[in-house]
């Protein structure tokens, strides 16, 4: 069995790999799997490292039965009757990838999506989420420092850098510990206190973001106590404040006579409305880390921001780190994704336009859609350590038999969107989106 590893070329910062050299070597030695790897000059691991692991470096992957990658693959790359595994960003019917899906269908290809490899409780098993959170929080603090400095507040955050400008996660944590000591000993400027950071969500992405935030001295506040905390005014300039919002904090039943139910909300979101705007007047920073779909209420709406800014009210929210990065999704003022070379823009609520950089009237929006690429070695190593256990299961698949009889491990079968060019039963709903894209 030969497996191809495609080079990543979505942008010049995408140095991640699905399998690191160490795991390529193990799979070759333990299972006899041969790897052919496309050359790349931006990959976080060198071609020499892969050669030492026993891989072949070659542009042509046509002799490989299975081809793996990280991000989306250009339409002209696909080869007939191959199996591809990558983050396809198609399961929500994303229109920008429907033509790619159509091309794979035309070529009778199989598509397995990492995002849908889940356990029996629906928990994702192969993911970069923690590192999206880590990089997103680092970049959010960097943007906060720059924004405050532009507003005339020189703070310890001014010394922080964008994630990709640190050599490693260890260097990041060391730098943050130093800033934390400054906050403890010297405090923050009084006019930015209390510095409250809200985290929407509590999963892997949020945990990654909090991993960085928690390096600083902080105190956690329950959402329901936030208003009372502000009114009492008993806060310190030697601390940051953290608020983690769960579903029951972010939405409420439209019918006030019934109580919130998590499963009821998941299955009947139309019965709920957002209450998140109750918290926004107290936050300096919002980190969005929820898994959102269009059936669910939005957290930050254009209408709300326009009302606040039209009335000329002082609005404390400086930065929104939209790590989930659904354009015009839960953060409706996220109008465009950004990249590591141009990571932030300011959303002007009055004319609903954006201006790249940190200057302007309105909140700064961080909207990088592939944040883990800014920590390529660390994020790839963790991802690969999980993915390598699925590789032997993949090479056992007999693609010559019908899908209902194929010997695919249940977790992989559930993640199979296309099988030999046909949508599998769990993904027939994508036909609606495919037809819209004609």
N, C-alpha and C positions, 0 to 999 in steps of 0.2 A: 504494500500500500504506500502510495506517495501522497503527501499532503503539501500543498503550496501555501506560502505565507505572502500575501500581497503587500507591496509597499503602500504606506499611507501618504496621500497627497491632497487631502482636503484643503490644507493650508500649510504654510512653511513652518508652523510650530508643532505640527502633529508628529511627534517622535515616538509615540506609543507602539507597542507590539502586542499581539495576542498571546504569544508564547516567547519566553526569554530563552537565551541559549542553554542555560542549565537544564531547563525542562525539555528542550528539544533533544538534548543528549540523553536524558533519562528515558524518554519515549523511544528513541532509536535503539538504545541498548536493551531495554526491557521488553519491547514489543516488536522490534524490527521495522518500525515505521521510518520511512525516509522522508526528509523534508527538502523542498526546493524553495528558495527564498529570493524574492526579487531584490535587486540591489537598491539601496537608498542612501542618500547622503545626509538625511535628517533623522534617521532612526536613532533611538537612544542607545542601542547596542550595536556594536560595529560588525561589519561583515566578517572580520577576522575571528570575532568571538563565535559567530555562527559556524564558520568553517571548522574551528577547533571542536565544536560540538557535533561535527559530522554532517552538517548540512551542505547542500550544493547551492551556490549563488548563481542564479540564472534569471534572465528576464522572462523567458517563456515558461509558463506554468501549464501548458496544454496537456502534458502527460499526467497531471495530478487529478485524481478523482474528486478530492475535496480541497477547497480553497478557503482559507480563513483570513479574516481581516479584522480591523477595529471599526472604522467608520464606513459610511456609504461608499459604494463602488460605482464608477462611471459606467454608463450604459454600453459604451463601445468595448469594455473590458470583458464582458461575459462571453463564455464559451458554451456551446450546446451540450446539454446532458451532464452538467456538473452540479455538485452540491456546494453551496456557499454558506458560510457562517459569519455573520457580522451584525452590528447594530443597524438595522435597515430603516428605522424610523418610519414605519409604514402602518403600525397597528392602530393608530388613531385616524387612519385615512389621510395622512399628510399629503396634500396635493403635490408638493414639490418632489415627492418620490414615487408618485403613481406611474409615471412613464418608465422609471427604472423597473418597477414591479411588472409592468406590461412586457418589457423587453425580456425579463427572465421567464415569463410565461410563454412567450413566443419561442424561446430557445429550449423549452422543456427542462428548465433548471429546477433545482431544489433549493429552498431558502430556509435556513434555520436561524432564528433571531435570539441572541443572548438574552435580550430583555424578557423573553418569554420562557426561559429556563427557570422554573420555579418548583418549590416543593408542594406537598399536598395541601398546604395552607395558603398558597399563593405568594410565598416569600421568595424573592429573587435570589438566585444562587450564584450567578456570574455577573459581577457588576463593578463599576468604577465609582459608585456613589460616594463612598467615604472621601475619596480624593477630589471629587467635584466639590464637596463641602469644604474640605481643607483649602483648596485653591481659591474657592469662591470667597471664603472668609478673609483670607490674606489679601485678596484684591479689594475686597470691600473696605477693610481698614486702610489700605493704601489710598483708595479713593476718598475716604473720609478725611484723612490727613491733608490731602491736597485741597479738598473742598473747603475745609476749615481755614486753611492757610490763605486761600483766595478771599475768604470772607474777613480776613484780618486776625485770625486766631492761630498763633503759632503753638502747636501742641506736640507732645512726644510722638504722635502718630505721623508727623511730617517726615520722620526719619525712616518710616517703613517703605518697603519696595514692593513692586508687583511680584507675584509668585515666580515668574520665569526669570527674574533677575537674582534669585537666590540659587546657590549651587546645589542645595539639598534641603530636605525637610528638617534635618538636624540644625542647619544654619538658620532656618526660619525660627525654630523654637528657641534657639539661643538668643536671637535678636529680640524676640517677643519677651523673653524673660528679663532682658536688660530694660526694655521699655516699662515692663511691669514694676521693676524696682524704682524707676523714676516716678511713676504714678504714686507708689506707696510713700516715697520720701518727699516729693515736691508737690504732688497733686496735679489736678487739671485746672485750667482756667475756669473761674466761677461762672462765666456766662455760657458755658456749654454743659454745665452740670444741672440736673443729673443726666449722665450719658447712658441712656437706656437702649439696649439692642434687643429687638424682638425676633424670635425664630418661629416662623410658620412651619410647623411640621416637627416630627420627632423621630424620623427614620434614619437610615444610614447617611443620607446627605446632611441632615441636620446635625447628627452626631459628629460628623467630620468637621462641620463648621464650628460646633461648640468645642471640639477638641482644641482648636486654635484660640477661640475666645477665652476659654478657661485658663489659659496661661496667665492672663491678666488678673489682678485682684478684683473680685466681683462678689456681688450678692444677688441671689435669685429671688424674683418676686412672682407670686402667682398672678395670673391674668386678672382674676376677680378682685385682687387687692391693689391693682395698679393705680386706679383713680384715687383711692384713699391714701396711698403712698405719696402721690404727688401733692394732694391737698395738705397733708401733714407737714410736708417740706423738710422732713428729717433725713436728708440725704448727704452723702459725703463726696468731696471732690477727690478722695483717695481711692475711690472704688468705681467700677463700672457696674451696671445693673443688667441682668438678663431676665427675659420673659420668654418662656416656651409655650406656644399656643397649640393646643390639640383641637380636634374637630369641634368638640363641644364648646370651645372658647370662640371659635371663628364663625360659627353659624348658629341659628336658633330656628325652632319651628315657626312657620308662618302663623299657625293656629296656636295662640298663646295658652290654650287650655290643655295642650299635650306637652310632654317632656321630651327632651332630646334622647334619641336612641341611635347608637353608632351604626348598627346594621340597617336600621330603618333609613338613616341618612345615605348610606352607601347605595341602597336599592331604590330609594325614592327621594333623590335630592331636590326634586321639584317641590317638595313639601317644606323646604327650608330656605331661609334667606340669610345673607351675610350680616354679621354684626361686627365685622372687623374694623369698620370705621370708628367704632367707639374707642378703640385703642390708639389709632394713628396720631391723635394730638399729643401723645406722650412719648412717642418713639423718636430717637435721633437716627437710628439705623433699623432697617427691616431686612432680614435675610429670609428669602422665600425658598423653602425646601420641600414643598408639598408635591405630591403626584396629582396633577389636576387634569380634568377633562371638561369639555364644554357644557356638560350637563350640570356641573357644580357651580355654586355662586362664586363671584369674583371677590378678591380681597381688597384690591385698590382699584377704584373705577375712575375713569376720566371725568365723569360728572362730579364726583366728590371733590377731586382736586381742583376742578374749574371753580366750583362754588367757594372753596377755601381761599384760593388766590384772587378771585374776583372781589371778594369781600375785604381783601387786604389784611386778613388775619395773619398773625405770626405763626408760621407752621414750622415745627421743630425738625421734621423729617429731612435729613440731609442726603442720605444715600439709601437706595434700594438695591441690595445684592440679589438679583433674580437668578438664583442658581438653577431652578427648574427650567427657566427660560422658554416659556410658551408665549410666543408673540401674540400680544393682545389677549392673553389668557387670564390667569388669576391676577396678574399684575397688568391691568389693561393698558397702562401707559408704557409698557414695553412694546415699542413700535417696530423694533428691528434687532436682530441678533448682531453681536459684535464679535471681534476676534482679539487675539492677544496683542496684536499690534495697535489696535485702536479700541480699547476695551469698554469705554464708558461714554455716555452722552447725557445731556441735561434735557429733561422733558419740560417744555413750556406748557402749563395747563391752560393758558388763556387762548393760545392759537393752535394748540395740539401739534406742535412741531418739535423736532429734536435738533440739538446742536452738539456735535461731538466735542468731548473734553469735559471739564468740570466747571466751566463758567456759564452763568445764565440764571434765569428766573425759573425755579422749579427744582425738583429732586434730581440727583445724579442717579442714573440707571446703569448698573453693571449687567450685561446680557451676553456674556461669552457662552457659546453653546457647546464647547468641548473643553471645559476647564481642566480636567485631569491631564491634558497634554502639557500643562505647565509644570507638572511633576512627573515626567515620562518614565523615569527608571523605577521610582517607588510604586507608582500606580500600576505599571506593567507587571512588576514582580508579584504583587498581590493578586492581580487578575489572573496571571498565568498559573499561579499556584493552585487556583481553583479549576481553571479550564483544563489543565493537563489530565485531571481525573476523568474528564468526559471524552477525551480523544480516543482511548481504546474502545469505548462504546460506539463511537462514530465509525471507526474502521470496520466494525463488525456488521454494519448495515448492508443488507442485500437490496439494492435499489431496483432490482429487476422484477420484484413482486409488487402487487397492488398495495396501496397505503394501509388498508385495513388489515392486511396480513404481514406487513413488513416487521422485521425484528428490531424495532427501535426501542431503546430504553424509554419508559414513560415520560421522564422529564424532558428528553430530547424530542419525543414525538409531539408533546404539547407545544413545543417551541417551533415546530415545522409549519411555516406559513404556506409555502408552496412545496408540492411533491411532484416532481417531474412535470412542472409547468401548470399544475392544477392547484387551486386554492383548496386547502384541507378543510374538513368540516368546521373546525373552530374559527376559521377565518373567511368563511363564505360572505360574511357581512361586508368585506372589502370590495365586493363587486359593485356595490352602490357608489363607492368613491372612485373606482376605476371608470365607471360609466360617466361620472361627472367630469372626468378629466379629458374626455374625448374632444 
